[in-house]
Amino acid sequence: MLIGIDLGTTNSAVAIWQDGEAVLVPNALGELLTPSAVSVAAGGQAWIGRSALDRLAAHPQDTATSFKRLMGTAATARLGSQLGGKDYAAEDLSALVLSALAADVEALTGERPTEAVITVPAYFNDRQRKATRRAGELAGLAVRRLINEPTAAALAFGLQDKGDREPFLVFDLGGGTFDVSVVEMFDGIVEVRASAGDNRLGGDDFDHALAAFAKPRIDPEARLDALPADRREALLKRAAESCRRALTTAPEAEFAVVLGEERLTGTITEAEFESACEPLLRRLREPVVRALRDCAIDASELSEIVLVGGATRMPVIRRAITRLFGRFPNASVHPDHAVALGAAMQAALLGRDAALDEIRITDVCPFTLGVEVAEQDGHGGLQRGLFSPVIERNTPVPVSRVNTYSTLGNNQKTLEFGIYQGEAREVRGNVKLGHIAIPVPPRPAGEVSAEVRFSYDSSGLLEIDVHIPVNGTERNLVIVDEEDRPGRKELDERRAALARLKFHPREDAAHVALMARAERCYEDHIGDVRQAIGHWITLFAGALDTQDPRSIADARAVLAARLDEVEGSSPL
């Protein structure tokens, strides 16, 4: 079975193609979104999704979120959060989320998925894309295709009526990344004209800005500073998320942190939130300008501005978009669901489903591809380590381009080319993909040239051909996403390590969620109410220990009813 997965920074979702349409698959809690969170206790017991997120405030040292931002980054090849006393790579944690999503599909259909289309930010580089593929492998999924998130969203939006559409812009602001793509639809072709983005800008950053603004107001005596940093940040993050969501429907909201027997609170207005986020709002402009410039389209020529990603629900974001484009955006697609639905549509296209027989997708190369060169500096010396583009960013793929380079030294015997991806003038600011060398006949400088051809396709395969015209010598290098996958032995060892994480039979997702809800309720109250909640938690925990279904069901019903009563008695 081939499925479509939106592997998000904050939340993930999975969809399947069923009866001619894309359908989202609920998790064990009946929710269509699964938090991208993993928590591991010292003994190896693991929680994934909502249950892991609910452990964050109480067990921040054992819980990881937003690890998508660490995918493929050299500085954090291993997570330093010491989850359960052991380090985990970002792709290991992502694999656990992917595995949970696959299990949800199996629970619904009775069939275990074996293949997947996984979405990635359009601005993910080669290392980040390879890390995503590795995560899929570790989860037991053959990754048939990585599809850019705004492309997937455009597919879901564009196929609502399957009609031709003038160029429109997909504005995708998720929990941790920001992408824009300019897309056009005609004659059944979904054509991506240009993409740009910022992999360090998302809803998480707005939460951090809100927390930084609110902390001095709710905690003038800096009592939170006495807490361990991870505990303090977890409390502030949860409060910021709650406050931000409330501000989507109200002009002001409470920012509250429970500290022992006391609640530290303050009121934040929408105007104050917007002011605190002003530096982030300014960063939304540059990727939009770059994408429009690259495809030579003026903003006035866009037919729609389509909103995707949960962070676009924020009124401050929608106002910023309206100011930027001089018009209101289109919010007709579900911001949290569109990407997963588009991934399922891409899966159906790969499976040649008859319902999509006339649909084709074309995408672009998100980063410039080129070689390392040296140039004469005009003063008798050489400036080395420069980047020479061969395929410019936002070139439609598949594509093949050739550049010619010459020797710089007398009697030079070899021409060497480092292969890079990026936009920086110097290669040290770009990502190295590989290296190719070719012998050349010794001649005076500049008399021997090499034709360097790059060919790149939508699956991420890059082929480099180097040809020396004077003697016909040729060399070839193929760089593909699968190239630096771990060896089979390493892959098996890592999959086995993940499989050893213990999932106790009583850790049913519904029970874990109820217990987390009860513990959260306990933290939010003081005095007699807190004591009563603690007693109910103890009774439910005891019932779980009996492993008797009837006792557990009775205790679950009692605890849920008591929590409903407590949560229903709000002072507001």
C-alpha positions as CSV (number, residue, x, y, z in Angstrom):
1,M,0.0,0.0,0.0
2,L,1.2,3.5,-1.0
3,I,0.3,6.3,1.4
4,G,0.8,10.1,1.5
5,I,2.4,11.7,4.6
6,D,2.8,15.3,5.7
7,L,5.7,15.0,8.1
8,G,5.4,18.4,9.9
9,T,7.4,20.3,12.4
10,T,4.4,20.6,14.8
11,N,1.9,18.1,13.6
12,S,1.9,15.3,11.0
13,A,-0.9,13.7,9.0
14,V,-1.4,10.7,6.8
15,A,-3.8,10.2,3.9
16,I,-4.8,7.5,1.5
17,W,-6.4,7.4,-1.9
18,Q,-9.7,5.7,-1.6
19,D,-12.6,5.5,-4.1
20,G,-11.3,8.2,-6.3
21,E,-10.4,10.8,-3.6
22,A,-7.8,11.6,-1.0
23,V,-8.9,10.7,2.6
24,L,-7.2,11.6,5.9
25,V,-6.7,8.8,8.3
26,P,-7.5,9.4,12.0
27,N,-5.1,8.2,14.8
28,A,-6.1,6.1,17.8
29,L,-7.7,9.2,19.4
30,G,-9.8,9.9,16.4
31,E,-7.7,13.0,15.6
32,L,-6.6,13.8,12.0
33,L,-3.4,15.5,13.2
34,T,-0.7,13.7,15.2
35,P,1.7,16.0,17.1
36,S,5.3,15.5,15.9
37,A,6.5,14.7,19.4
38,V,8.3,11.8,21.0
39,S,9.0,11.1,24.7
40,V,11.1,8.3,26.0
41,A,11.5,7.3,29.6
42,A,14.7,6.0,31.2
43,G,13.6,2.4,30.9
44,G,12.9,2.8,27.2
45,Q,9.1,3.2,27.3
46,A,8.0,5.5,24.5
47,W,5.2,7.9,23.8
48,I,4.4,9.3,20.4
49,G,2.1,12.1,19.4
50,R,-0.5,13.6,21.8
51,S,0.6,11.5,24.7
52,A,4.3,12.6,24.2
53,L,3.3,16.3,23.9
54,D,1.3,16.0,27.2
55,R,4.5,14.8,28.9
56,L,6.5,17.8,27.7
57,A,5.9,20.2,30.7
58,A,6.5,17.5,33.3
59,H,9.3,15.7,31.5
60,P,11.0,18.1,29.2
61,Q,14.4,16.3,29.4
62,D,12.8,13.2,28.0
63,T,10.6,14.8,25.3
64,A,11.4,16.2,21.9
65,T,9.4,18.4,19.6
66,S,10.3,20.4,16.5
67,F,13.0,17.9,15.6
68,K,12.2,18.3,11.9
69,R,14.3,21.5,12.0
70,L,17.3,19.4,12.9
71,M,17.0,17.0,9.9
72,G,20.2,16.7,8.0
73,T,22.1,19.4,9.9
74,A,25.7,18.7,10.6
75,A,25.8,20.5,13.9
76,T,23.1,18.3,15.4
77,A,23.6,14.9,13.8
78,R,22.7,13.5,17.2
79,L,20.0,15.1,19.4
80,G,21.6,16.3,22.6
81,S,18.4,16.2,24.6
82,Q,19.4,12.9,26.3
83,L,16.0,11.4,25.7
84,G,15.5,8.7,28.4
85,G,19.3,8.7,28.9
86,K,20.1,8.0,25.2
87,D,20.7,10.3,22.2
88,Y,18.5,10.0,19.2
89,A,19.0,11.4,15.7
90,A,16.3,13.6,14.3
91,E,15.6,11.0,11.6
92,D,15.2,8.4,14.4
93,L,12.5,10.5,16.0
94,S,10.9,11.2,12.7
95,A,10.8,7.5,12.0
96,L,8.9,6.9,15.2
97,V,6.3,9.4,14.1
98,L,6.1,7.9,10.6
99,S,5.7,4.4,12.0
100,A,2.8,5.6,14.2
101,L,1.1,7.1,11.2
102,A,1.6,3.9,9.2
103,A,0.1,1.9,12.2
104,D,-3.0,4.2,12.0
105,V,-3.5,3.3,8.4
106,E,-3.2,-0.4,9.2
107,A,-5.7,0.0,12.0
108,L,-8.2,1.6,9.5
109,T,-7.6,-0.6,6.5
110,G,-6.2,-3.8,7.9
111,E,-3.2,-3.5,5.6
112,R,0.3,-2.4,6.6
113,P,1.6,0.3,4.3
114,T,5.0,-0.5,2.7
115,E,5.5,2.6,0.5
116,A,5.0,6.4,1.1
117,V,5.1,9.8,-0.6
118,I,6.5,12.1,2.1
119,T,6.3,15.9,1.9
120,V,9.3,18.2,2.7
121,P,9.7,22.0,2.7
122,A,10.5,23.3,-0.8
123,Y,13.6,24.8,0.6
124,F,15.0,21.6,2.2
125,N,18.5,21.0,0.9
126,D,20.0,17.7,-0.2
127,R,21.1,16.6,3.3
128,Q,17.7,17.3,4.8
129,R,15.9,15.4,2.0
130,K,18.2,12.4,2.5
131,A,17.6,12.5,6.2
132,T,13.8,12.4,5.5
133,R,14.3,9.3,3.2
134,R,16.3,7.6,6.0
135,A,13.5,8.3,8.4
136,G,11.1,6.6,6.1
137,E,13.4,3.6,5.7
138,L,13.8,3.3,9.5
139,A,10.0,3.3,9.7
140,G,9.8,0.4,7.3
141,L,8.5,2.5,4.4
142,A,10.0,2.7,0.9
143,V,9.9,6.4,0.0
144,R,8.7,6.5,-3.6
145,R,8.8,10.2,-3.8
146,L,9.6,13.3,-1.8
147,I,7.2,16.1,-2.8
148,N,7.5,19.7,-1.8
149,E,4.9,20.8,0.7
150,P,3.6,23.8,-1.3
151,T,3.4,21.6,-4.4
152,A,1.3,19.1,-2.6
153,A,-0.9,21.8,-1.3
154,A,-1.2,23.3,-4.8
155,L,-2.3,19.9,-6.1
156,A,-5.0,19.6,-3.4
157,F,-6.2,23.1,-4.1
158,G,-5.9,22.9,-7.9
159,L,-7.8,19.7,-8.2
160,Q,-10.9,21.0,-6.3
161,D,-12.4,21.7,-9.7
162,K,-9.7,20.5,-12.1
163,G,-10.1,23.7,-14.1
164,D,-7.4,25.9,-15.6
165,R,-6.0,28.5,-13.2
166,E,-3.9,31.6,-13.8
167,P,-0.7,31.7,-11.7
168,F,-1.4,31.6,-8.0
169,L,0.8,31.7,-5.0
170,V,0.8,29.1,-2.2
171,F,1.7,30.7,1.1
172,D,2.7,27.8,3.4
173,L,3.6,28.8,7.0
174,G,3.8,25.8,9.2
175,G,5.1,25.1,12.7
176,G,8.7,25.4,11.8
177,T,9.2,26.3,8.1
178,F,7.9,28.8,5.6
179,D,7.6,28.1,1.9
180,V,6.0,30.0,-1.1
181,S,5.5,28.6,-4.5
182,V,4.1,30.2,-7.6
183,V,1.9,27.6,-9.5
184,E,-0.1,27.5,-12.7
185,M,-2.6,25.0,-13.9
186,F,-3.5,24.4,-17.6
187,D,-4.6,21.3,-19.6
188,G,-4.3,19.0,-16.6
189,I,-0.7,20.1,-15.9
190,V,0.2,21.5,-12.4
191,E,3.3,23.6,-13.1
192,V,5.4,25.0,-10.3
193,R,7.0,28.1,-11.7
194,A,9.1,29.1,-8.7
195,S,9.7,28.3,-5.0
196,A,11.4,30.0,-2.1
197,G,11.4,29.8,1.6
198,D,12.9,30.1,5.1
199,N,13.5,26.9,7.0
200,R,13.9,28.8,10.3
201,L,10.6,30.6,10.3
202,G,7.3,29.1,11.5
203,G,4.6,29.1,14.2
204,D,7.2,28.0,16.8
205,D,9.0,31.3,16.3
206,F,5.9,33.3,17.0
207,D,5.4,31.3,20.2
208,H,8.9,32.1,21.3
209,A,8.4,35.8,20.5
210,L,5.1,35.8,22.5
211,A,6.7,34.0,25.4
212,A,9.7,36.5,25.5
213,F,7.3,39.4,25.5
214,A,4.9,38.0,28.2
215,K,7.5,36.6,30.6
216,P,8.5,39.9,32.3
217,R,4.8,40.8,32.6
218,I,3.7,37.6,34.4
219,D,6.9,37.1,36.3
220,P,8.4,40.4,37.3
221,E,10.4,38.8,40.1
222,A,11.9,36.2,37.7
223,R,10.8,33.2,39.7
224,L,10.7,31.1,36.6
225,D,14.4,31.7,36.1
226,A,15.0,29.4,39.1
227,L,13.7,26.4,37.2
228,P,15.8,24.3,35.0
229,A,16.0,25.8,31.5
230,D,14.2,23.0,29.7
231,R,11.4,23.0,32.3
232,R,11.0,26.8,32.1
233,E,10.9,26.7,28.3
234,A,8.4,23.9,28.2
235,L,6.0,25.8,30.5
236,L,6.4,29.1,28.6
237,K,5.9,27.3,25.2
238,R,2.7,25.7,26.4
239,A,1.4,29.0,27.7
240,A,2.3,30.8,24.5
241,E,0.6,28.2,22.3
242,S,-2.6,28.5,24.3
243,C,-2.5,32.3,24.3
244,R,-1.8,32.4,20.6
245,R,-4.7,30.2,19.7
246,A,-7.0,32.3,21.9
247,L,-5.9,35.4,20.1
248,T,-7.1,34.0,16.7
249,T,-10.7,34.6,17.9
250,A,-10.4,37.3,20.6
251,P,-8.8,40.7,20.8
252,E,-7.0,39.7,24.0
253,A,-6.1,36.5,25.8
254,E,-4.6,35.3,29.1
255,F,-1.0,34.1,29.2
256,A,-0.8,31.8,32.2
257,V,1.9,29.6,33.7
258,V,1.3,27.3,36.7
259,L,4.2,27.5,39.1
260,G,3.7,25.3,42.2
261,E,0.6,26.4,44.0
262,E,0.4,29.7,42.0
263,R,-0.7,30.8,38.5
264,L,1.4,33.5,37.0
265,T,-0.9,35.3,34.6
266,G,-1.1,38.4,32.4
267,T,-3.3,39.7,29.6
268,I,-1.9,40.0,26.1
269,T,-3.7,42.0,23.5
270,E,-3.6,41.2,19.8
271,A,-1.9,44.5,19.1
272,E,0.9,43.7,21.6
273,F,1.3,40.2,20.0
274,E,1.7,41.8,16.6
275,S,4.2,44.3,17.9
276,A,6.3,41.5,19.5
277,C,6.2,39.5,16.2
278,E,7.1,42.5,14.0
279,P,10.7,41.2,13.2
280,L,9.2,37.8,12.2
281,L,6.5,39.4,10.0
282,R,9.1,41.3,8.1
283,R,10.9,38.1,7.2
284,L,7.8,36.9,5.3
285,R,8.5,39.3,2.5
286,E,11.8,38.2,1.1
287,P,10.9,34.6,0.1
288,V,7.8,36.0,-1.7
289,V,9.9,38.6,-3.6
290,R,12.5,36.0,-4.5
291,A,9.9,33.5,-5.9
292,L,8.1,36.2,-7.9
293,R,11.4,37.6,-9.2
294,D,12.7,34.2,-10.3
295,C,9.6,33.4,-12.4
296,A,9.3,37.0,-13.7
297,I,5.7,37.5,-12.4
298,D,4.4,40.6,-10.8
299,A,2.3,40.3,-7.7
300,S,-0.6,41.9,-9.5
301,E,-0.6,39.0,-12.0
302,L,-1.4,36.4,-9.3
303,S,-5.0,35.2,-9.3
304,E,-5.0,33.9,-5.8
305,I,-2.9,33.9,-2.6
306,V,-3.7,30.4,-1.1
307,L,-3.1,29.9,2.6
308,V,-1.6,26.6,3.9
309,G,-0.2,25.7,7.2
310,G,-1.6,26.0,10.7
311,A,0.2,29.3,11.5
312,T,-1.7,31.1,8.7
313,R,-4.7,31.0,11.0
314,M,-3.2,33.8,13.0
315,P,-4.9,37.2,12.3
316,V,-1.5,38.9,12.5
317,I,-0.3,36.7,9.6
318,R,-3.4,37.3,7.5
319,R,-3.1,41.0,8.0
320,A,0.5,40.9,7.0
321,I,-0.3,39.0,3.8
322,T,-3.1,41.5,3.0
323,R,-0.7,44.4,3.4
324,L,2.0,42.6,1.4
325,F,-0.3,41.8,-1.6
326,G,-2.9,44.5,-1.3
327,R,-5.7,42.0,-1.3
328,F,-7.3,39.3,1.0
329,P,-5.9,35.8,0.8
330,N,-7.8,32.7,-0.2
331,A,-8.5,30.5,2.9
332,S,-10.7,27.9,1.2
333,V,-8.4,24.9,1.7
334,H,-7.9,23.4,5.2
335,P,-4.5,24.8,6.3
336,D,-3.7,21.6,8.3
337,H,-4.9,19.0,5.8
338,A,-4.1,20.2,2.3
339,V,-0.5,19.0,2.3
340,A,-1.3,15.5,3.4
341,L,-4.2,15.3,0.9
342,G,-1.9,16.5,-1.9
343,A,0.7,13.8,-0.9
344,A,-2.0,11.1,-1.2
345,M,-2.9,12.5,-4.7
346,Q,0.8,12.3,-5.6
347,A,0.7,8.7,-4.4
348,A,-2.3,8.0,-6.6
349,L,-0.5,9.6,-9.6
350,L,2.5,7.2,-9.0
351,G,0.0,4.3,-8.8
352,R,-1.5,5.5,-12.1
353,D,-5.0,5.8,-10.7
354,A,-7.6,6.3,-13.5
355,A,-9.2,9.2,-11.7
356,L,-6.0,11.2,-12.1
357,D,-5.1,9.9,-15.5
358,E,-4.9,13.3,-17.2
359,I,-3.1,15.1,-14.4
360,R,0.7,15.8,-14.5
361,I,2.9,17.7,-12.1
362,T,6.1,19.6,-13.0
363,D,8.3,21.1,-10.3
364,V,11.4,23.1,-10.1
365,C,15.0,22.7,-8.8
366,P,14.7,24.5,-5.4
367,F,18.4,25.3,-5.1
368,T,21.1,26.3,-7.6
369,L,23.5,23.5,-8.6
370,G,27.0,24.2,-9.7
371,V,30.7,23.6,-9.3
372,E,33.7,25.0,-7.4
373,V,36.0,27.1,-9.5
374,A,38.9,29.5,-9.2
375,E,39.2,32.9,-11.0
376,Q,42.0,35.3,-11.6
377,D,41.7,38.2,-9.3
378,G,43.2,40.8,-11.7
379,H,46.4,41.2,-9.7
380,G,48.2,38.1,-10.7
381,G,46.6,35.8,-8.2
382,L,43.7,33.4,-8.0
383,Q,40.6,33.6,-5.9
384,R,39.6,30.1,-5.0
385,G,36.5,28.4,-3.6
386,L,34.0,30.3,-5.8
387,F,30.7,28.9,-6.9
388,S,29.8,28.7,-10.6
389,P,26.1,27.9,-11.2
390,V,25.2,25.3,-13.8
391,I,21.5,24.8,-13.1
392,E,19.9,27.9,-11.6
393,R,17.3,27.6,-8.8
394,N,13.7,27.4,-10.0
395,T,14.6,25.9,-13.3
396,P,11.8,23.5,-14.3
397,V,12.8,19.8,-14.0
398,P,13.8,17.5,-15.6
399,V,16.6,19.7,-17.0
400,S,20.1,19.4,-18.5
401,R,22.6,22.3,-18.7
402,V,26.3,22.5,-19.7
403,N,29.0,25.0,-18.9
404,T,32.6,25.1,-20.2
405,Y,35.6,25.6,-17.9
406,S,39.3,25.9,-18.7
407,T,42.6,25.1,-17.0
408,L,44.2,27.9,-15.0
409,G,47.7,26.5,-14.6
410,N,50.4,25.7,-17.2
411,N,50.8,21.9,-17.8
412,Q,47.9,21.2,-15.5
413,K,47.3,17.4,-15.4
414,T,43.9,17.2,-13.7
415,L,40.7,19.2,-13.6
416,E,38.8,18.7,-10.3
417,F,35.2,19.9,-9.7
418,G,33.5,20.0,-6.3
419,I,29.7,19.7,-6.8
420,Y,27.6,22.1,-4.7
421,Q,24.0,23.1,-4.0
422,G,23.2,26.6,-2.7
423,E,23.1,30.3,-3.5
424,A,26.3,31.6,-1.8
425,R,29.1,33.1,-3.9
426,E,31.7,31.1,-2.0
427,V,31.2,27.3,-1.9
428,R,31.8,27.3,1.9
429,G,28.4,28.7,2.2
430,N,26.8,26.0,0.2
431,V,26.2,22.2,0.6
432,K,28.7,19.9,-1.0
433,L,27.1,17.0,-2.9
434,G,30.1,15.3,-4.4
435,H,33.4,15.5,-6.3
436,I,34.6,14.6,-9.7
437,A,38.1,14.7,-11.3
438,I,39.3,14.1,-14.9
439,P,42.8,13.9,-16.4
440,V,43.7,16.5,-19.0
441,P,46.7,16.7,-21.4
442,P,49.4,19.1,-20.1
443,R,49.1,22.3,-22.1
444,P,49.6,26.0,-21.5
445,A,47.0,27.6,-19.2
446,G,43.6,28.1,-20.8
447,E,44.2,25.8,-23.8
448,V,42.4,22.8,-22.4
449,S,38.7,23.1,-21.7
450,A,36.1,20.8,-20.1
451,E,32.4,20.6,-20.8
452,V,30.5,20.0,-17.6
453,R,26.9,18.9,-18.0
454,F,24.4,18.7,-15.1
455,S,21.2,16.7,-15.6
456,Y,18.6,16.8,-12.8
457,D,15.2,15.1,-12.5
458,S,12.2,15.4,-10.2
459,S,13.2,12.4,-8.1
460,G,16.4,14.2,-7.0
461,L,18.8,12.4,-9.2
462,L,21.7,14.5,-10.4
463,E,24.0,13.2,-13.1
464,I,27.3,15.0,-13.9
465,D,29.1,14.4,-17.2
466,V,32.5,15.9,-17.9
467,H,34.0,15.8,-21.4
468,I,37.4,17.0,-22.6
469,P,37.0,17.9,-26.3
470,V,40.7,17.8,-27.2
471,N,41.1,14.1,-26.6
472,G,37.6,12.8,-25.9
473,T,38.1,11.8,-22.3
474,E,34.9,11.5,-20.3
475,R,33.9,11.0,-16.6
476,N,30.5,10.5,-15.1
477,L,29.1,10.9,-11.6
478,V,25.6,10.1,-10.4
479,I,24.3,11.7,-7.1
480,V,21.0,10.4,-6.0
481,D,19.0,10.7,-2.7
482,E,19.7,7.1,-1.9
483,E,23.5,7.6,-2.3
484,D,24.4,8.2,1.3
485,R,21.8,6.0,3.0
486,P,23.4,4.0,5.8
487,G,24.6,0.5,4.9
488,R,22.2,-2.4,5.4
489,K,23.9,-3.5,8.6
490,E,23.7,0.0,10.1
491,L,20.1,0.4,8.9
492,D,19.1,-2.9,10.5
493,E,20.9,-2.0,13.8
494,R,19.1,1.3,14.0
495,R,15.7,-0.2,13.1
496,A,16.3,-2.8,15.8
497,A,17.2,-0.2,18.3
498,L,14.0,1.7,17.6
499,A,12.0,-1.5,17.8
500,R,13.4,-2.2,21.3
501,L,11.6,0.8,22.7
502,K,9.0,-0.7,25.0
503,F,5.3,-0.1,24.5
504,H,3.6,-1.5,27.6
505,P,0.3,-3.2,26.7
506,R,-1.6,-0.9,29.2
507,E,-0.3,2.2,27.3
508,D,-3.4,2.4,25.2
509,A,-3.4,5.8,23.5
510,A,-6.8,6.7,24.9
511,H,-5.7,5.8,28.4
512,V,-2.4,7.8,28.0
513,A,-4.4,10.8,26.7
514,L,-6.8,10.6,29.7
515,M,-4.0,10.4,32.2
516,A,-2.2,13.3,30.6
517,R,-5.4,15.3,30.7
518,A,-5.8,14.5,34.4
519,E,-2.2,15.5,35.2
520,R,-2.6,18.7,33.2
521,C,-5.8,19.5,35.2
522,Y,-3.9,18.7,38.4
523,E,-1.2,21.2,37.5
524,D,-3.8,23.9,36.7
525,H,-5.5,23.8,40.1
526,I,-4.5,24.1,43.8
527,G,-5.9,23.3,47.2
528,D,-8.8,20.8,47.7
529,V,-9.5,20.5,44.0
530,R,-5.9,19.5,43.2
531,Q,-6.0,16.9,46.1
532,A,-9.2,15.4,44.7
533,I,-7.8,15.2,41.2
534,G,-4.7,13.5,42.6
535,H,-6.9,10.9,44.3
536,W,-8.8,10.1,41.1
537,I,-5.5,9.7,39.2
538,T,-4.3,7.2,41.8
539,L,-7.5,5.2,41.5
540,F,-7.3,5.1,37.7
541,A,-3.6,4.2,37.8
542,G,-4.4,1.3,40.2
543,A,-7.1,0.1,37.8
544,L,-4.6,0.1,34.9
545,D,-2.2,-2.0,37.0
546,T,-4.9,-4.7,37.4
547,Q,-5.0,-5.0,33.6
548,D,-8.7,-6.0,34.1
549,P,-10.7,-4.5,31.2
550,R,-13.9,-4.0,33.3
551,S,-12.1,-2.3,36.2
552,I,-10.2,-0.1,33.8
553,A,-13.4,0.9,31.9
554,D,-15.2,1.7,35.2
555,A,-12.3,3.8,36.5
556,R,-11.9,5.5,33.2
557,A,-15.5,6.6,33.1
558,V,-15.3,7.9,36.7
559,L,-12.1,9.9,36.0
560,A,-13.4,11.4,32.7
561,A,-16.7,12.5,34.4
562,R,-14.8,14.1,37.3
563,L,-12.5,16.0,34.9
564,D,-15.5,17.2,32.9
565,E,-16.9,18.7,36.1
566,V,-13.7,20.4,37.1
567,E,-13.0,21.8,33.6
568,G,-16.5,23.0,33.3
569,S,-16.3,25.2,36.4
570,S,-14.2,28.0,34.8
571,P,-14.1,31.4,36.5
572,L,-14.5,33.1,33.1
